[in-house]
Amino acid sequence: MPAKTKFEIKLGPATREAFGRTLVELGRENKDIVVCDADLSKSTMTVYFSKEFPDRFISCGIAEANMTAIGAGLAYAGKIPFISSFSAFAMNKGFEQLRVCVAYPGVNLKVVGTHSGISIGEDGPSQMSIEETALACALPGFVVISPADEASCKALVRAAAEHVGPVFIRTGRPKAPIVYNGDQKFAIGKAVEVAPGSDVTIIANGLLVAQAMLAAETLEGERISARVLDMHTVKPLDRDAIRRATETGAIVVAEEHLVDCGMGVRVAQAVAEIAPCPMEFVGIQNTYAESGQPDELLDKYGLVARDIAAAVRKVMPRKRG
C-alpha cells in the first residue's frame, strides 16, 4: 500500500500529447499500426505519426462517421487502426458506425477522443464532450479508458494496442497534473490506489484524480482518512477494488462528466450488487457548460478538490448513522 505523502500540483504534458507521442513509438515497433484522423491531426496530436509514417496515415476530412467505417475496414484487413478526433465528434458523429461497424462485429479498432470534458475551455459547449463515456460504455464489447496523466496515458495506449477488440480512450486538451512517477504498472480493468485511507474511498479518473488527492490532504487535516482510487478503466470496472472500497464504509465518485450517466452510475451499480454503502457523486450536474478558461470552468461547475472534500463531509454522517 502506498504511503500518503504531500501532493503538489505539477503540470506535465496533456494526455492528448502523450497519446500522440506513444502512437509514434507503437508505429516504429509494429508496421500494422495505422492511423486515421478527421482533419484535426494538429490538435489530436496524430500529426506526429503522419510525419513519420505518411504511408500509414489517412486524413479522412471532416467526416467522423466515414472515418469510423474506414477504421473498421482496416481492422478487418488485419491492421491495428487508431482513429482520432475530438471526443464530441468521434462519439456523437460516429456513433451509428461505432455501433454497426465496430461493436456489433467486435472489430479491433481503437478510438481516441481528445479535447474531452469541459476543460477544453474557450472552445465552448458545442465541442465539450460531457456524455461520451456513457455512449462508449453503451457499446457492447468496448473497453473504455480515461487516463489521469502522461505516464498513465502512455501505458494505457500501449495496453489498448495489445488488447484485441474495440477500445475508446478519453484524453484531454490541457496540461495534466503529474500523478505518477513512471514506475507504476497499468493494466486494463485494474484500478490504482494512489493514496491509502480507511474512512472513505474517493474514486476518480482523468483530471479529477489529482483533485481527489488534494481533497484527501485537506480531509486528513480534519482527521478523515480518505483512500483515493484512479479508476482509469470505466469498462470493465475493477470490481475487486470497488469491493475493497465498500469496506471503508462510504464512497465518493469524481469525474469530469455528466453525473447522470458516467462512471459514478457504473460504480453505484457495482456497489449495489456487492455491498451497498453511502455514496456521493461529483461531476457535471445536468447542464452544459460555457466558454471560459479551463480552471475557471472546473471551479464553477464543481470539479475541484473543494467540491470533492465537501462530498466526503456530506457522506460521512450517513456512514456513521
C-alpha distance (Angstrom), angle and dihedral (degrees) to the residues before:
residue distance angle dihedral
M1 . . .
P2 3.83 . .
A3 3.78 118.5 .
K4 3.78 117.0 -114.6
T5 3.79 107.7 -112.9
K6 3.77 131.7 168.9
F7 3.80 111.2 -77.9
E8 3.78 120.3 -147.7
I9 3.79 125.5 -173.8
K10 3.80 109.4 -111.3
L11 3.76 115.1 167.3
G12 3.78 122.5 -131.5
P13 3.80 130.6 176.3
A14 3.78 120.3 -51.9
T15 3.79 115.4 -95.1
R16 3.83 89.0 -116.7
E17 3.82 87.5 59.2
A18 3.80 91.0 49.5
F19 3.81 89.0 50.6
G20 3.81 93.0 51.6
R21 3.80 94.4 48.2
T22 3.80 92.9 46.5
L23 3.79 91.0 49.8
V24 3.80 89.3 60.7
E25 3.81 91.1 50.2
L26 3.80 90.3 51.2
G27 3.78 90.6 47.7
R28 3.79 90.9 55.8
E29 3.79 90.9 50.1
N30 3.80 99.8 44.0
K31 3.81 126.2 31.3
D32 3.82 90.3 -160.0
I33 3.82 91.4 69.6
V34 3.82 107.7 105.0
V35 3.80 130.0 173.4
C36 3.80 135.2 -147.8
D37 3.78 124.5 -170.4
A38 3.80 135.1 -176.6
D39 3.82 101.2 -131.6
L40 3.81 91.9 -72.6
S41 3.80 102.4 94.2
K42 3.81 94.7 128.7
S43 3.81 89.0 55.9
T44 3.80 99.5 38.0
M45 3.82 89.3 44.7
T46 3.79 94.1 -126.6
V47 3.81 83.4 122.0
Y48 3.82 87.6 89.2
F49 3.80 90.7 59.7
S50 3.80 92.5 44.3
K51 3.81 91.9 55.9
E52 3.80 95.1 49.6
F53 3.80 98.6 36.1
P54 3.81 107.8 26.4
D55 3.81 91.1 158.0
R56 3.83 90.1 59.2
F57 3.80 97.0 44.9
I58 3.80 124.1 87.9
S59 3.79 121.3 -167.2
C60 3.80 104.4 -154.2
G61 3.78 97.9 -176.2
I62 3.78 124.2 -132.4
A63 3.81 91.8 -31.2
E64 3.79 114.4 105.5
A65 3.80 94.6 169.1
N66 3.79 91.4 55.6
M67 3.81 90.8 43.4
T68 3.81 89.9 55.5
A69 3.80 91.9 51.8
I70 3.81 91.1 47.7
G71 3.80 90.0 50.0
A72 3.80 90.7 50.6
G73 3.81 89.8 51.3
L74 3.80 91.2 51.5
A75 3.81 89.2 51.2
Y76 3.81 89.9 51.8
A77 3.82 87.3 52.9
G78 3.81 90.9 57.8
K79 3.79 99.3 -99.4
I80 3.82 125.6 128.2
P81 3.80 101.1 -126.1
F82 3.79 126.0 -166.4
I83 3.80 114.2 -165.1
S84 3.78 120.5 -169.6
S85 3.79 142.4 -172.8
F86 3.79 137.4 131.3
S87 3.81 106.8 -53.9
A88 3.80 91.7 -117.8
F89 3.79 90.5 57.7
A90 3.80 99.9 36.0
M91 3.80 93.5 54.4
N92 3.80 103.8 29.5
K93 3.79 99.8 40.1
G94 3.77 95.0 36.2
F95 3.80 100.5 39.3
E96 3.80 98.5 108.2
Q97 3.80 91.2 50.1
L98 3.81 90.8 44.7
R99 3.79 87.7 54.2
V100 3.81 100.5 42.8
C101 3.81 103.9 27.7
V102 3.81 100.5 33.2
A103 3.82 115.9 19.2
Y104 3.81 98.6 37.4
P105 3.83 95.4 51.4
G106 3.82 91.8 31.6
V107 3.80 96.0 -130.9
N108 3.80 122.9 -177.1
L109 3.82 97.9 -105.1
K110 3.81 125.5 144.7
V111 3.82 116.0 -152.0
V112 3.79 117.7 -166.1
G113 3.78 119.2 -169.8
T114 3.79 117.9 -164.3
H115 3.82 130.0 -170.6
S116 3.81 90.0 41.1
G117 3.78 125.3 173.9
I118 3.80 127.4 5.0
S119 3.80 94.0 -58.2
I120 3.81 90.1 89.6
G121 3.81 81.1 85.7
E122 3.79 117.8 -176.5
D123 3.82 95.7 31.5
G124 3.79 88.5 80.6
P125 3.81 137.2 -141.1
S126 3.80 98.0 -54.5
Q127 3.80 88.7 67.7
M128 3.81 98.6 34.6
S129 3.78 111.2 103.9
I130 3.78 110.3 -152.1
E131 3.81 99.3 151.4
E132 3.81 105.0 43.0
T133 3.81 96.2 100.1
A134 3.80 88.3 59.7
L135 3.80 91.9 47.1
A136 3.79 92.7 48.8
C137 3.80 92.5 46.9
A138 3.81 89.0 51.8
L139 3.81 90.2 64.1
P140 3.83 110.3 90.1
G141 3.80 113.8 -124.1
F142 3.81 95.6 17.6
V143 3.80 122.5 131.4
V144 3.83 110.4 -145.7
I145 3.82 120.9 -156.5
S146 3.83 134.3 -179.0
P147 3.84 112.6 -177.2
A148 3.80 122.0 -155.4
D149 3.80 102.3 -148.0
E150 3.80 146.7 -10.4
A151 3.81 97.6 -71.7
S152 3.79 94.9 47.6
C153 3.80 92.4 44.4
K154 3.79 93.1 52.1
A155 3.80 91.8 49.2
L156 3.80 94.2 45.3
V157 3.81 94.3 47.3
R158 3.80 86.7 55.0
A159 3.79 90.3 47.7
A160 3.80 89.3 50.8
A161 3.80 91.2 52.7
E162 3.80 90.2 52.7
H163 3.80 94.3 45.2
V164 3.80 114.2 92.6
G165 3.78 107.7 -136.0
P166 3.82 140.2 40.9
V167 3.81 119.0 -40.9
F168 3.80 133.5 -177.1
I169 3.82 118.4 -159.0
R170 3.80 121.2 -167.6
T171 3.81 114.8 -149.4
G172 3.79 133.5 172.8
R173 3.77 142.2 -131.6
P174 3.84 104.4 -133.9
K175 3.76 127.8 70.9
A176 3.80 107.8 -84.6
P177 3.82 125.5 -132.5
I178 3.81 111.7 -108.2
V179 3.80 109.0 -109.2
Y180 3.81 101.2 161.4
N181 3.80 131.7 48.2
G182 3.79 95.0 -147.7
D183 3.81 97.7 -97.8
Q184 3.80 95.8 90.2
K185 3.80 117.4 105.9
F186 3.80 119.2 -137.9
A187 3.78 131.5 -160.4
I188 3.78 131.4 176.0
G189 3.79 109.4 -96.9
K190 3.82 96.0 15.2
A191 3.81 117.6 108.8
V192 3.80 120.7 -147.2
E193 3.80 122.6 -131.2
V194 3.79 103.6 -139.4
A195 3.81 96.5 173.9
P196 3.82 130.1 20.3
G197 3.78 123.0 -128.6
S198 3.80 142.4 153.3
D199 3.83 108.9 -160.6
V200 3.82 101.8 58.0
T201 3.80 138.5 -6.0
I202 3.80 123.2 -131.2
I203 3.80 111.4 -157.8
A204 3.80 113.4 -164.3
N205 3.78 142.9 152.5
G206 3.80 139.1 -168.9
L207 3.79 116.9 13.5
L208 3.79 91.2 -14.1
V209 3.81 93.5 70.8
A210 3.80 89.6 75.2
Q211 3.81 90.6 45.2
A212 3.81 89.7 50.7
M213 3.79 90.1 53.5
L214 3.81 90.7 51.7
A215 3.80 89.3 48.6
A216 3.81 90.7 51.0
E217 3.80 89.8 55.4
T218 3.80 91.6 51.1
L219 3.80 90.6 49.1
E220 3.80 91.8 48.6
G221 3.80 87.2 63.1
E222 3.80 86.7 56.6
R223 3.81 91.3 50.7
I224 3.80 93.0 -107.1
S225 3.80 112.0 133.4
A226 3.81 107.3 -147.1
R227 3.79 123.1 -170.2
V228 3.84 114.5 -151.4
L229 3.79 121.7 -151.1
D230 3.79 124.6 -170.6
M231 3.81 101.5 -145.5
H232 3.79 92.9 -170.1
T233 3.80 91.8 162.4
V234 3.79 110.8 62.4
K235 3.80 92.0 177.3
P236 2.97 119.7 60.3
L237 3.81 93.0 26.6
D238 3.78 121.1 -146.3
R239 3.79 96.7 -113.8
D240 3.80 92.7 179.4
A241 3.81 90.4 58.3
I242 3.81 89.7 47.3
R243 3.79 91.0 50.0
R244 3.81 89.5 53.2
A245 3.81 89.2 46.5
T246 3.81 91.0 57.0
E247 3.80 87.9 58.0
T248 3.82 89.1 68.6
G249 3.80 86.1 63.4
A250 3.83 99.8 -125.4
I251 3.81 137.6 48.7
V252 3.81 135.1 -160.0
V253 3.80 118.8 -168.2
A254 3.83 118.5 -156.8
E255 3.80 125.6 -171.5
E256 3.81 141.5 149.7
H257 3.80 91.7 -119.6
L258 3.78 140.5 81.9
V259 3.80 107.9 -65.5
D260 3.81 90.5 -145.0
C261 3.79 94.1 71.1
G262 3.79 112.4 7.7
M263 3.78 138.7 94.3
G264 3.80 92.0 -54.4
V265 3.80 91.6 63.4
R266 3.79 90.8 52.0
V267 3.81 92.8 46.9
A268 3.81 90.7 48.3
Q269 3.80 90.5 52.4
A270 3.80 90.1 52.6
V271 3.82 92.3 45.9
A272 3.80 90.6 50.8
E273 3.79 89.5 54.6
I274 3.81 97.5 41.5
A275 3.82 108.1 36.0
P276 3.82 120.0 -31.1
C277 3.80 115.1 -130.7
P278 3.82 136.7 160.0
M279 3.83 112.9 -70.4
E280 3.80 139.1 -174.7
F281 3.80 129.0 -168.9
V282 3.80 129.6 -142.8
G283 3.79 115.7 -166.2
I284 3.79 144.4 90.4
Q285 3.80 109.5 -33.8
N286 3.82 112.1 -138.2
T287 3.80 95.8 -61.2
Y288 3.77 144.5 94.2
A289 3.78 116.6 -118.0
E290 3.78 128.9 -129.4
S291 3.77 136.6 -123.1
G292 3.80 116.7 -76.9
Q293 3.78 146.5 106.3
P294 3.83 111.5 -42.4
D295 3.81 95.5 -122.4
E296 3.79 91.5 47.2
L297 3.80 91.9 50.8
L298 3.80 94.0 48.3
D299 3.79 88.4 50.8
K300 3.82 95.6 45.8
Y301 3.80 94.8 48.6
G302 3.79 95.2 47.5
L303 3.80 101.9 -105.5
V304 3.81 102.8 128.5
A305 3.80 136.5 93.0
R306 3.82 92.6 -90.4
D307 3.82 90.1 60.5
I308 3.79 94.2 46.5
A309 3.81 91.3 50.2
A310 3.81 89.6 48.9
A311 3.82 90.2 52.6
V312 3.81 90.0 51.9
R313 3.80 91.4 51.1
K314 3.80 88.6 49.9
V315 3.80 94.7 50.9
M316 3.82 97.2 43.6
P317 3.83 98.2 73.1
R318 3.82 90.1 52.4
K319 3.79 89.3 52.4
R320 3.80 91.5 50.8
G321 3.78 92.4 43.6
